[in-house]
Each structure stands twice: as structure tokens, then as C-alpha cells.
Amino acid sequence: MNPIMVVVAYLALGTVGGLLGSRLKLPGGIMLGAMLAVLLFKIFAEKPWPIPKSYGLVVQILLGVMVGASYTSDIGRMFSRIILPIVASTLVLLAAGLLVCVALAKAGVLDIQTAYLSTSPGAMSVLVSLAVESQANPPVVLAFHFFRVVFIIVTAPLVFHLIQRWFPEVLLK
């Protein structure tokens, strides 16, 4: 199939899935619905329609623009107040990922590059892009991050409910 038609087909499927996910009020419904619609199509249709590499570039540029455009001076002021927790939580996540990475590599489950990118905290799109550019296995990195994102989206409402129930005093701040 023509690469432009592939992108159009995936965008149409993703739009329908995203709107359906939003309508059903699924946690993270728009993103989850879009991902699941395209994924289910690929599974059931068994169509090996690869996305053109330039599409990933466009998506990353659009994500970068969206993040940059959402910046406000309030965010800058807030960032300066929370820089230490940001750095601390990042280092803890990085250390935990590194431990799991080493364990997976030592056990022979994954090569070290794939294990590192699979267990690193960060945006799925960026880490999969790094896997494509390096010696890592992109589908494995994608599987790790896809599962993590879906798991967090699906469990977030339960976690929020438990936090409200177990730590009501924290919510009063």
C-alpha cells in the first residue's frame, strides 16, 4: 500500500479508536483507544503496513511543539520550586531501571542495550526512536513501554481512589 495511504488509514483508525475511548470514558481513553484500534487492526487484518520513517519524525516534532507551546511562566516558577524532587525521582527511577536492566542482561533475557532502553523511564516514542538508532531491539523496547503506559493508564483511577481513601490528609494541602 502507498505510504501516504498507510498513514491516512492509521490516522483514521486511531481517530475512531480515540473518540470511542473518550466516549466510553476509559482512563486515558483517547490515547488508549487510538493505540488499541490500530493494534487490533494490525492483529486481525495481518497487514504488514509499515509506517514511513518520516511519520515518526513528524510525530516527534508535533509532540515537541505541543510541550513547548504548553510552557507558561507559572510552569517556570513551579519548576524552580520542585527541581530537587524532580532530580531525586528521576535518579531513583533510573537506578531501579538500571538494576532491572543488569538483571535481564545477566539472565540472558535481553541484550544490554535493549534492556537499558526497555527499563529506562521516559517517553515511549523517544526511547523507541533511540532503539531504532542504536543496536537495541525496537519491538522489544516498544513492548516494555507500551505495557507500562497502558498499565499506568488503566490502574491510575484505582491508585487515585486508594490515595484518597488511605491518605485523605495529603489531599487537604
KABELLIN-V685347 format. One line per field, one symbol per residue. phi: phi as a letter, one per 20 degrees, with the letter a starting at -180 (. if undefined). psi: psi as a letter, one per 40 degrees, with the letter a starting at -180 (. if undefined). Layout:
phi = ???
psi = ???
This chain:
phi = .ggffffffffffffffffffffflfflgfffffffffffgfffeldeefffgffffffffffffffffefcffffffgffdffffffffffffffffffgffffffmfcffffffffdefqfgfffffffffdeedgfffffgffffffffffeggffffffffecffffff
psi = ihdddddddddddddddddddddefihfddddddddddddddddefhggihidddddddddddddddddehidddddddddeddddddddddddddddddddddddeediidddddddeiiihdddddddddeaeigdddddddddddddddddedddddddddddfdddee.
